Amino acid sequence: MKWSAIITTYNSEEVIGRALEALFRLPTEEKPYDVVIVDNASSDNTISIVSSCNLQTKIVLNKHNLGLAKANNLGAARAEGDSLFFLNPDVELLPGAVSALQRFQEENPNAAIIGPAMVDENGIRQSTARTWPGPLVIASRRTPLGRTAWGGKISVNHVDRFNSSSTPLKPHWLVGAAMWLTPDGREKVGLMSEKYFLYFEDVEWCWRTWQRGMEVWYEPRAEIRHVCRRESTSGGTALNFHLKSMLRFMTTHPGVLAGIGPGGEQ
C-alpha cells in the first residue's frame, strides 16, 4: 500500500529537520512512497534545511502564506500515494505507527480519517481526539470559566474524554497535527476546506466526514511524537485567526452551538 507524507511549513527551521529524519529512519516497509513539503513563504532557513537533508522530497514553494488547508491541498495534488498522511512539521513518526494505521484502514473500510496517539518528548500522551467545541467548551478554554470547578470539568471532558483509551474509538474530531486520509475518504469526503485559513479546518473536515456517512477514528496503537514547536502564527494574530475560523464554523454548522454534531461516540 503506497502512502504519501504531506507537510506544510511556515518558519519551521527548528523542527523540520527532525521530522524528515524520522520519516526516513522508518523501516523499509513503512517508508512513504513520496514526501511533499509545501512551504508558505517562510522567512527563515526552513527551505535550506529541507534542501540540505539529502532526502528525496517534492517541494512546493508558495509566494505567499496561503493558509494551512490550501497548502495541504496543494500537497495532496502533488502526492502519488493512495493514502495521505497530513503532518505538522513538529511531528516525528515512530516505527510501527504507519503499520498500525495501514492495518486499521484495511480492517475498517468505512474509515475516512484516522488519527494516531501523540506523545510529547517525555512520552506523555497529548490530547488529540476531542468532543465538538460548543460555546461552553470555548468559554471554558478561553475565559475565567475554565478556572471554576464546573468550567474545569467541561474543559477536561472536551480534551480528555477519548484520549485515555487504549483501543480504537470514534471521537467527534481529531486535532490536525497528524491526520491519515484513506483512499475512500478522499473520494467520498474530499480534502480540507480552503474557506479556513488556519484553525477549525480539522474540525470541519471531521464534521463533513460524519455527514457523508463515513467515520473518524482514533487509533492509539499508532503512536507518534509531537514536539509542539511549530511557528505558524504568534500572539494576537493566532487568536484572531482562531476566532475568525470559530465564527465561520459555528455560523455554517449552528448545531454545534448546542454541543450537537454528527457521528462520533456521544
C-alpha positions as protocol buffer text, in pm:
chain_id: "A"
residue {
  index: 1
  type: MET
  ca { x: 0 y: 0 z: 0 }
}
residue {
  index: 2
  type: LYS
  ca { x: 151 y: 332 z: -107 }
}
residue {
  index: 3
  type: TRP
  ca { x: 122 y: 632 z: 122 }
}
residue {
  index: 4
  type: SER
  ca { x: 240 y: 991 z: 98 }
}
residue {
  index: 5
  type: ALA
  ca { x: 355 y: 1228 z: 371 }
}
residue {
  index: 6
  type: ILE
  ca { x: 240 y: 1589 z: 327 }
}
residue {
  index: 7
  type: ILE
  ca { x: 393 y: 1858 z: 546 }
}
residue {
  index: 8
  type: THR
  ca { x: 309 y: 2228 z: 531 }
}
residue {
  index: 9
  type: THR
  ca { x: 584 y: 2451 z: 668 }
}
residue {
  index: 10
  type: TYR
  ca { x: 600 y: 2812 z: 779 }
}
residue {
  index: 11
  type: ASN
  ca { x: 914 y: 2929 z: 958 }
}
residue {
  index: 12
  type: SER
  ca { x: 970 y: 2572 z: 1076 }
}
residue {
  index: 13
  type: GLU
  ca { x: 1351 y: 2566 z: 1087 }
}
residue {
  index: 14
  type: GLU
  ca { x: 1360 y: 2443 z: 1446 }
}
residue {
  index: 15
  type: VAL
  ca { x: 1167 y: 2124 z: 1378 }
}
residue {
  index: 16
  type: ILE
  ca { x: 1150 y: 2026 z: 1010 }
}
residue {
  index: 17
  type: GLY
  ca { x: 1491 y: 1858 z: 1002 }
}
residue {
  index: 18
  type: ARG
  ca { x: 1396 y: 1617 z: 1281 }
}
residue {
  index: 19
  type: ALA
  ca { x: 1061 y: 1546 z: 1120 }
}
residue {
  index: 20
  type: LEU
  ca { x: 1223 y: 1448 z: 790 }
}
residue {
  index: 21
  type: GLU
  ca { x: 1494 y: 1242 z: 956 }
}
residue {
  index: 22
  type: ALA
  ca { x: 1227 y: 1049 z: 1148 }
}
residue {
  index: 23
  type: LEU
  ca { x: 1042 y: 977 z: 823 }
}
residue {
  index: 24
  type: PHE
  ca { x: 1347 y: 836 z: 653 }
}
residue {
  index: 25
  type: ARG
  ca { x: 1456 y: 633 z: 958 }
}
residue {
  index: 26
  type: LEU
  ca { x: 1138 y: 430 z: 935 }
}
residue {
  index: 27
  type: PRO
  ca { x: 1167 y: 60 z: 850 }
}
residue {
  index: 28
  type: THR
  ca { x: 1165 y: -8 z: 478 }
}
residue {
  index: 29
  type: GLU
  ca { x: 812 y: -147 z: 483 }
}
residue {
  index: 30
  type: GLU
  ca { x: 683 y: 173 z: 647 }
}
residue {
  index: 31
  type: LYS
  ca { x: 863 y: 435 z: 440 }
}
residue {
  index: 32
  type: PRO
  ca { x: 643 y: 677 z: 243 }
}
residue {
  index: 33
  type: TYR
  ca { x: 616 y: 646 z: -133 }
}
residue {
  index: 34
  type: ASP
  ca { x: 686 y: 1018 z: -150 }
}
residue {
  index: 35
  type: VAL
  ca { x: 716 y: 1322 z: 76 }
}
residue {
  index: 36
  type: VAL
  ca { x: 569 y: 1657 z: -24 }
}
residue {
  index: 37
  type: ILE
  ca { x: 678 y: 1976 z: 153 }
}
residue {
  index: 38
  type: VAL
  ca { x: 458 y: 2280 z: 93 }
}
residue {
  index: 39
  type: ASP
  ca { x: 618 y: 2599 z: 222 }
}
residue {
  index: 40
  type: ASN
  ca { x: 401 y: 2901 z: 297 }
}
residue {
  index: 41
  type: ALA
  ca { x: 663 y: 3167 z: 221 }
}
residue {
  index: 42
  type: SER
  ca { x: 893 y: 3104 z: 517 }
}
residue {
  index: 43
  type: SER
  ca { x: 1134 y: 3385 z: 600 }
}
residue {
  index: 44
  type: ASP
  ca { x: 1376 y: 3166 z: 798 }
}
residue {
  index: 45
  type: ASN
  ca { x: 1600 y: 2874 z: 694 }
}
residue {
  index: 46
  type: THR
  ca { x: 1324 y: 2615 z: 652 }
}
residue {
  index: 47
  type: ILE
  ca { x: 1384 y: 2553 z: 281 }
}
residue {
  index: 48
  type: SER
  ca { x: 1762 y: 2544 z: 322 }
}
residue {
  index: 49
  type: ILE
  ca { x: 1726 y: 2275 z: 584 }
}
residue {
  index: 50
  type: VAL
  ca { x: 1484 y: 2074 z: 370 }
}
residue {
  index: 51
  type: SER
  ca { x: 1715 y: 2101 z: 70 }
}
residue {
  index: 52
  type: SER
  ca { x: 2024 y: 2002 z: 270 }
}
residue {
  index: 53
  type: CYS
  ca { x: 1870 y: 1687 z: 415 }
}
residue {
  index: 54
  type: ASN
  ca { x: 1976 y: 1485 z: 108 }
}
residue {
  index: 55
  type: LEU
  ca { x: 1634 y: 1323 z: 116 }
}
residue {
  index: 56
  type: GLN
  ca { x: 1406 y: 1281 z: -181 }
}
residue {
  index: 57
  type: THR
  ca { x: 1126 y: 1531 z: -129 }
}
residue {
  index: 58
  type: LYS
  ca { x: 896 y: 1728 z: -354 }
}
residue {
  index: 59
  type: ILE
  ca { x: 897 y: 2095 z: -257 }
}
residue {
  index: 60
  type: VAL
  ca { x: 616 y: 2338 z: -336 }
}
residue {
  index: 61
  type: LEU
  ca { x: 716 y: 2700 z: -276 }
}
residue {
  index: 62
  type: ASN
  ca { x: 426 y: 2938 z: -225 }
}
residue {
  index: 63
  type: LYS
  ca { x: 497 y: 3307 z: -283 }
}
residue {
  index: 64
  type: HIS
  ca { x: 256 y: 3399 z: -5 }
}
residue {
  index: 65
  type: ASN
  ca { x: 119 y: 3232 z: 306 }
}
residue {
  index: 66
  type: LEU
  ca { x: -189 y: 3057 z: 169 }
}
residue {
  index: 67
  type: GLY
  ca { x: -301 y: 2908 z: 498 }
}
residue {
  index: 68
  type: LEU
  ca { x: -285 y: 2550 z: 618 }
}
residue {
  index: 69
  type: ALA
  ca { x: -580 y: 2396 z: 436 }
}
residue {
  index: 70
  type: LYS
  ca { x: -494 y: 2533 z: 92 }
}
residue {
  index: 71
  type: ALA
  ca { x: -127 y: 2441 z: 131 }
}
residue {
  index: 72
  type: ASN
  ca { x: -216 y: 2087 z: 240 }
}
residue {
  index: 73
  type: ASN
  ca { x: -444 y: 2052 z: -60 }
}
residue {
  index: 74
  type: LEU
  ca { x: -166 y: 2166 z: -292 }
}
residue {
  index: 75
  type: GLY
  ca { x: 50 y: 1896 z: -136 }
}
residue {
  index: 76
  type: ALA
  ca { x: -221 y: 1637 z: -194 }
}
residue {
  index: 77
  type: ALA
  ca { x: -229 y: 1732 z: -562 }
}
residue {
  index: 78
  type: ARG
  ca { x: 144 y: 1652 z: -591 }
}
residue {
  index: 79
  type: ALA
  ca { x: 137 y: 1334 z: -384 }
}
residue {
  index: 80
  type: GLU
  ca { x: 127 y: 995 z: -556 }
}
residue {
  index: 81
  type: GLY
  ca { x: 35 y: 772 z: -263 }
}
residue {
  index: 82
  type: ASP
  ca { x: -302 y: 605 z: -221 }
}
residue {
  index: 83
  type: SER
  ca { x: -331 y: 714 z: 143 }
}
residue {
  index: 84
  type: LEU
  ca { x: -226 y: 1062 z: 253 }
}
residue {
  index: 85
  type: PHE
  ca { x: -75 y: 1144 z: 592 }
}
residue {
  index: 86
  type: PHE
  ca { x: -101 y: 1517 z: 670 }
}
residue {
  index: 87
  type: LEU
  ca { x: 162 y: 1606 z: 928 }
}
residue {
  index: 88
  type: ASN
  ca { x: 269 y: 1922 z: 1107 }
}
residue {
  index: 89
  type: PRO
  ca { x: 643 y: 1993 z: 1077 }
}
residue {
  index: 90
  type: ASP
  ca { x: 684 y: 1934 z: 1451 }
}
residue {
  index: 91
  type: VAL
  ca { x: 564 y: 1572 z: 1428 }
}
residue {
  index: 92
  type: GLU
  ca { x: 809 y: 1282 z: 1430 }
}
residue {
  index: 93
  type: LEU
  ca { x: 685 y: 943 z: 1316 }
}
residue {
  index: 94
  type: LEU
  ca { x: 786 y: 647 z: 1532 }
}
residue {
  index: 95
  type: PRO
  ca { x: 837 y: 294 z: 1398 }
}
residue {
  index: 96
  type: GLY
  ca { x: 515 y: 92 z: 1397 }
}
residue {
  index: 97
  type: ALA
  ca { x: 275 y: 385 z: 1365 }
}
residue {
  index: 98
  type: VAL
  ca { x: 231 y: 360 z: 989 }
}
residue {
  index: 99
  type: SER
  ca { x: 182 y: -16 z: 1002 }
}
residue {
  index: 100
  type: ALA
  ca { x: -89 y: 27 z: 1265 }
}
residue {
  index: 101
  type: LEU
  ca { x: -268 y: 290 z: 1056 }
}
residue {
  index: 102
  type: GLN
  ca { x: -248 y: 83 z: 739 }
}
residue {
  index: 103
  type: ARG
  ca { x: -376 y: -224 z: 919 }
}
residue {
  index: 104
  type: PHE
  ca { x: -665 y: -28 z: 1069 }
}
residue {
  index: 105
  type: GLN
  ca { x: -753 y: 114 z: 729 }
}
residue {
  index: 106
  type: GLU
  ca { x: -769 y: -233 z: 578 }
}
residue {
  index: 107
  type: GLU
  ca { x: -988 y: -365 z: 860 }
}
residue {
  index: 108
  type: ASN
  ca { x: -1227 y: -68 z: 865 }
}
residue {
  index: 109
  type: PRO
  ca { x: -1341 y: 20 z: 512 }
}
residue {
  index: 110
  type: ASN
  ca { x: -1573 y: 296 z: 632 }
}
residue {
  index: 111
  type: ALA
  ca { x: -1289 y: 488 z: 797 }
}
residue {
  index: 112
  type: ALA
  ca { x: -1208 y: 813 z: 617 }
}
residue {
  index: 113
  type: ILE
  ca { x: -980 y: 993 z: 864 }
}
residue {
  index: 114
  type: ILE
  ca { x: -765 y: 817 z: 1123 }
}
residue {
  index: 115
  type: GLY
  ca { x: -559 y: 986 z: 1392 }
}
residue {
  index: 116
  type: PRO
  ca { x: -273 y: 833 z: 1591 }
}
residue {
  index: 117
  type: ALA
  ca { x: -194 y: 887 z: 1956 }
}
residue {
  index: 118
  type: MET
  ca { x: 63 y: 1161 z: 2015 }
}
residue {
  index: 119
  type: VAL
  ca { x: 317 y: 1186 z: 2293 }
}
residue {
  index: 120
  type: ASP
  ca { x: 549 y: 1470 z: 2386 }
}
residue {
  index: 121
  type: GLU
  ca { x: 925 y: 1445 z: 2422 }
}
residue {
  index: 122
  type: ASN
  ca { x: 880 y: 1294 z: 2769 }
}
residue {
  index: 123
  type: GLY
  ca { x: 644 y: 1026 z: 2644 }
}
residue {
  index: 124
  type: ILE
  ca { x: 336 y: 1191 z: 2797 }
}
residue {
  index: 125
  type: ARG
  ca { x: 24 y: 1147 z: 2585 }
}
residue {
  index: 126
  type: GLN
  ca { x: -131 y: 1462 z: 2439 }
}
residue {
  index: 127
  type: SER
  ca { x: -494 y: 1537 z: 2368 }
}
residue {
  index: 128
  type: THR
  ca { x: -572 y: 1483 z: 2000 }
}
residue {
  index: 129
  type: ALA
  ca { x: -923 y: 1328 z: 1993 }
}
residue {
  index: 130
  type: ARG
  ca { x: -1192 y: 1566 z: 2115 }
}
residue {
  index: 131
  type: THR
  ca { x: -1562 y: 1647 z: 2152 }
}
residue {
  index: 132
  type: TRP
  ca { x: -1741 y: 1908 z: 1942 }
}
residue {
  index: 133
  type: PRO
  ca { x: -1636 y: 2259 z: 2051 }
}
residue {
  index: 134
  type: GLY
  ca { x: -1964 y: 2416 z: 2163 }
}
residue {
  index: 135
  type: PRO
  ca { x: -1985 y: 2761 z: 2328 }
}
residue {
  index: 136
  type: LEU
  ca { x: -1939 y: 2623 z: 2681 }
}
residue {
  index: 137
  type: VAL
  ca { x: -1627 y: 2438 z: 2568 }
}
residue {
  index: 138
  type: ILE
  ca { x: -1486 y: 2753 z: 2407 }
}
residue {
  index: 139
  type: ALA
  ca { x: -1567 y: 2956 z: 2718 }
}
residue {
  index: 140
  type: SER
  ca { x: -1406 y: 2701 z: 2948 }
}
residue {
  index: 141
  type: ARG
  ca { x: -1085 y: 2720 z: 2747 }
}
residue {
  index: 142
  type: ARG
  ca { x: -1074 y: 3091 z: 2666 }
}
residue {
  index: 143
  type: THR
  ca { x: -1229 y: 3267 z: 2968 }
}
residue {
  index: 144
  type: PRO
  ca { x: -1209 y: 3256 z: 3350 }
}
residue {
  index: 145
  type: LEU
  ca { x: -1490 y: 2998 z: 3343 }
}
residue {
  index: 146
  type: GLY
  ca { x: -1218 y: 2737 z: 3299 }
}
residue {
  index: 147
  type: ARG
  ca { x: -1081 y: 2818 z: 3643 }
}
residue {
  index: 148
  type: THR
  ca { x: -1406 y: 2720 z: 3812 }
}
residue {
  index: 149
  type: ALA
  ca { x: -1484 y: 2361 z: 3911 }
}
residue {
  index: 150
  type: TRP
  ca { x: -1773 y: 2343 z: 3663 }
}
residue {
  index: 151
  type: GLY
  ca { x: -1578 y: 2501 z: 3380 }
}
residue {
  index: 152
  type: GLY
  ca { x: -1280 y: 2278 z: 3452 }
}
residue {
  index: 153
  type: LYS
  ca { x: -1497 y: 1967 z: 3414 }
}
residue {
  index: 154
  type: ILE
  ca { x: -1628 y: 2093 z: 3079 }
}
residue {
  index: 155
  type: SER
  ca { x: -1275 y: 2155 z: 2953 }
}
residue {
  index: 156
  type: VAL
  ca { x: -1140 y: 1821 z: 3077 }
}
residue {
  index: 157
  type: ASN
  ca { x: -1428 y: 1632 z: 2918 }
}
residue {
  index: 158
  type: HIS
  ca { x: -1364 y: 1808 z: 2585 }
}
residue {
  index: 159
  type: VAL
  ca { x: -991 y: 1745 z: 2590 }
}
residue {
  index: 160
  type: ASP
  ca { x: -962 y: 1406 z: 2756 }
}
residue {
  index: 161
  type: ARG
  ca { x: -1282 y: 1208 z: 2705 }
}
residue {
  index: 162
  type: PHE
  ca { x: -1134 y: 995 z: 2427 }
}
residue {
  index: 163
  type: ASN
  ca { x: -759 y: 1013 z: 2483 }
}
residue {
  index: 164
  type: SER
  ca { x: -726 y: 768 z: 2772 }
}
residue {
  index: 165
  type: SER
  ca { x: -847 y: 478 z: 2558 }
}
residue {
  index: 166
  type: SER
  ca { x: -603 y: 202 z: 2467 }
}
residue {
  index: 167
  type: THR
  ca { x: -831 y: 70 z: 2194 }
}
residue {
  index: 168
  type: PRO
  ca { x: -965 y: 242 z: 1881 }
}
residue {
  index: 169
  type: LEU
  ca { x: -1276 y: 455 z: 1914 }
}
residue {
  index: 170
  type: LYS
  ca { x: -1469 y: 718 z: 1720 }
}
residue {
  index: 171
  type: PRO
  ca { x: -1417 y: 1071 z: 1858 }
}
residue {
  index: 172
  type: HIS
  ca { x: -1607 y: 1370 z: 1729 }
}
residue {
  index: 173
  type: TRP
  ca { x: -1296 y: 1516 z: 1565 }
}
residue {
  index: 174
  type: LEU
  ca { x: -918 y: 1492 z: 1555 }
}
residue {
  index: 175
  type: VAL
  ca { x: -653 y: 1760 z: 1602 }
}
residue {
  index: 176
  type: GLY
  ca { x: -496 y: 1833 z: 1264 }
}
residue {
  index: 177
  type: ALA
  ca { x: -130 y: 1779 z: 1359 }
}
residue {
  index: 178
  type: ALA
  ca { x: -149 y: 1426 z: 1218 }
}
residue {
  index: 179
  type: MET
  ca { x: -444 y: 1309 z: 1006 }
}
residue {
  index: 180
  type: TRP
  ca { x: -438 y: 996 z: 789 }
}
residue {
  index: 181
  type: LEU
  ca { x: -677 y: 1014 z: 492 }
}
residue {
  index: 182
  type: THR
  ca { x: -783 y: 686 z: 335 }
}
residue {
  index: 183
  type: PRO
  ca { x: -843 y: 647 z: -41 }
}
residue {
  index: 184
  type: ASP
  ca { x: -1218 y: 607 z: 13 }
}
residue {
  index: 185
  type: GLY
  ca { x: -1215 y: 909 z: 241 }
}
residue {
  index: 186
  type: ARG
  ca { x: -1053 y: 1121 z: -26 }
}
residue {
  index: 187
  type: GLU
  ca { x: -1308 y: 1008 z: -283 }
}
residue {
  index: 188
  type: LYS
  ca { x: -1622 y: 1046 z: -69 }
}
residue {
  index: 189
  type: VAL
  ca { x: -1530 y: 1329 z: 167 }
}
residue {
  index: 190
  type: GLY
  ca { x: -1260 y: 1523 z: -15 }
}
residue {
  index: 191
  type: LEU
  ca { x: -982 y: 1738 z: 124 }
}
residue {
  index: 192
  type: MET
  ca { x: -973 y: 2023 z: 376 }
}
residue {
  index: 193
  type: SER
  ca { x: -1200 y: 2322 z: 323 }
}
residue {
  index: 194
  type: GLU
  ca { x: -999 y: 2618 z: 193 }
}
residue {
  index: 195
  type: LYS
  ca { x: -1251 y: 2856 z: 349 }
}
residue {
  index: 196
  type: TYR
  ca { x: -1043 y: 2819 z: 667 }
}
residue {
  index: 197
  type: PHE
  ca { x: -704 y: 2990 z: 666 }
}
residue {
  index: 198
  type: LEU
  ca { x: -594 y: 2845 z: 999 }
}
residue {
  index: 199
  type: TYR
  ca { x: -777 y: 2661 z: 1279 }
}
residue {
  index: 200
  type: PHE
  ca { x: -1103 y: 2468 z: 1261 }
}
residue {
  index: 201
  type: GLU
  ca { x: -1016 y: 2318 z: 923 }
}
residue {
  index: 202
  type: ASP
  ca { x: -968 y: 1990 z: 1109 }
}
residue {
  index: 203
  type: VAL
  ca { x: -1300 y: 2023 z: 1295 }
}
residue {
  index: 204
  type: GLU
  ca { x: -1488 y: 2099 z: 972 }
}
residue {
  index: 205
  type: TRP
  ca { x: -1321 y: 1812 z: 788 }
}
residue {
  index: 206
  type: CYS
  ca { x: -1430 y: 1564 z: 1054 }
}
residue {
  index: 207
  type: TRP
  ca { x: -1781 y: 1711 z: 1066 }
}
residue {
  index: 208
  type: ARG
  ca { x: -1811 y: 1669 z: 689 }
}
residue {
  index: 209
  type: THR
  ca { x: -1680 y: 1313 z: 715 }
}
residue {
  index: 210
  type: TRP
  ca { x: -1962 y: 1215 z: 952 }
}
residue {
  index: 211
  type: GLN
  ca { x: -2220 y: 1398 z: 739 }
}
residue {
  index: 212
  type: ARG
  ca { x: -2117 y: 1197 z: 434 }
}
residue {
  index: 213
  type: GLY
  ca { x: -2165 y: 864 z: 604 }
}
residue {
  index: 214
  type: MET
  ca { x: -1800 y: 785 z: 673 }
}
residue {
  index: 215
  type: GLU
  ca { x: -1610 y: 762 z: 1001 }
}
residue {
  index: 216
  type: VAL
  ca { x: -1340 y: 939 z: 1201 }
}
residue {
  index: 217
  type: TRP
  ca { x: -1126 y: 709 z: 1416 }
}
residue {
  index: 218
  type: TYR
  ca { x: -866 y: 748 z: 1688 }
}
residue {
  index: 219
  type: GLU
  ca { x: -612 y: 464 z: 1674 }
}
residue {
  index: 220
  type: PRO
  ca { x: -400 y: 473 z: 1993 }
}
residue {
  index: 221
  type: ARG
  ca { x: -196 y: 170 z: 1889 }
}
residue {
  index: 222
  type: ALA
  ca { x: -31 y: 403 z: 1635 }
}
residue {
  index: 223
  type: GLU
  ca { x: 191 y: 641 z: 1833 }
}
residue {
  index: 224
  type: ILE
  ca { x: 392 y: 940 z: 1715 }
}
residue {
  index: 225
  type: ARG
  ca { x: 591 y: 1217 z: 1882 }
}
residue {
  index: 226
  type: HIS
  ca { x: 468 y: 1576 z: 1874 }
}
residue {
  index: 227
  type: VAL
  ca { x: 718 y: 1834 z: 1994 }
}
residue {
  index: 228
  type: CYS
  ca { x: 483 y: 2137 z: 1963 }
}
residue {
  index: 229
  type: ARG
  ca { x: 726 y: 2396 z: 1831 }
}
residue {
  index: 230
  type: ARG
  ca { x: 565 y: 2494 z: 1501 }
}
residue {
  index: 231
  type: GLU
  ca { x: 568 y: 2868 z: 1432 }
}
residue {
  index: 232
  type: SER
  ca { x: 254 y: 2913 z: 1220 }
}
residue {
  index: 233
  type: THR
  ca { x: 148 y: 3235 z: 1389 }
}
residue {
  index: 234
  type: SER
  ca { x: 208 y: 3409 z: 1717 }
}
residue {
  index: 235
  type: GLY
  ca { x: 37 y: 3621 z: 1978 }
}
residue {
  index: 236
  type: GLY
  ca { x: -273 y: 3815 z: 1882 }
}
residue {
  index: 237
  type: THR
  ca { x: -254 y: 3703 z: 1520 }
}
residue {
  index: 238
  type: ALA
  ca { x: -313 y: 3341 z: 1617 }
}
residue {
  index: 239
  type: LEU
  ca { x: -606 y: 3441 z: 1839 }
}
residue {
  index: 240
  type: ASN
  ca { x: -759 y: 3645 z: 1557 }
}
residue {
  index: 241
  type: PHE
  ca { x: -738 y: 3353 z: 1316 }
}
residue {
  index: 242
  type: HIS
  ca { x: -884 y: 3120 z: 1577 }
}
residue {
  index: 243
  type: LEU
  ca { x: -1181 y: 3347 z: 1648 }
}
residue {
  index: 244
  type: LYS
  ca { x: -1250 y: 3411 z: 1281 }
}
residue {
  index: 245
  type: SER
  ca { x: -1243 y: 3040 z: 1198 }
}
residue {
  index: 246
  type: MET
  ca { x: -1457 y: 2957 z: 1502 }
}
residue {
  index: 247
  type: LEU
  ca { x: -1724 y: 3207 z: 1396 }
}
residue {
  index: 248
  type: ARG
  ca { x: -1723 y: 3071 z: 1042 }
}
residue {
  index: 249
  type: PHE
  ca { x: -1763 y: 2715 z: 1167 }
}
residue {
  index: 250
  type: MET
  ca { x: -2041 y: 2797 z: 1411 }
}
residue {
  index: 251
  type: THR
  ca { x: -2226 y: 3002 z: 1151 }
}
residue {
  index: 252
  type: THR
  ca { x: -2203 y: 2721 z: 898 }
}
residue {
  index: 253
  type: HIS
  ca { x: -2283 y: 2446 z: 1148 }
}
residue {
  index: 254
  type: PRO
  ca { x: -2520 y: 2603 z: 1405 }
}
residue {
  index: 255
  type: GLY
  ca { x: -2591 y: 2266 z: 1568 }
}
residue {
  index: 256
  type: VAL
  ca { x: -2256 y: 2294 z: 1745 }
}
residue {
  index: 257
  type: LEU
  ca { x: -2397 y: 2588 z: 1942 }
}
residue {
  index: 258
  type: ALA
  ca { x: -2593 y: 2327 z: 2135 }
}
residue {
  index: 259
  type: GLY
  ca { x: -2296 y: 2093 z: 2150 }
}
residue {
  index: 260
  type: ILE
  ca { x: -2462 y: 1868 z: 1893 }
}
residue {
  index: 261
  type: GLY
  ca { x: -2287 y: 1720 z: 1592 }
}
residue {
  index: 262
  type: PRO
  ca { x: -2298 y: 1424 z: 1357 }
}
residue {
  index: 263
  type: GLY
  ca { x: -2136 y: 1090 z: 1438 }
}
residue {
  index: 264
  type: GLY
  ca { x: -1879 y: 1006 z: 1697 }
}
residue {
  index: 265
  type: GLU
  ca { x: -1928 y: 841 z: 2033 }
}
residue {
  index: 266
  type: GLN
  ca { x: -2151 y: 1057 z: 2249 }
}
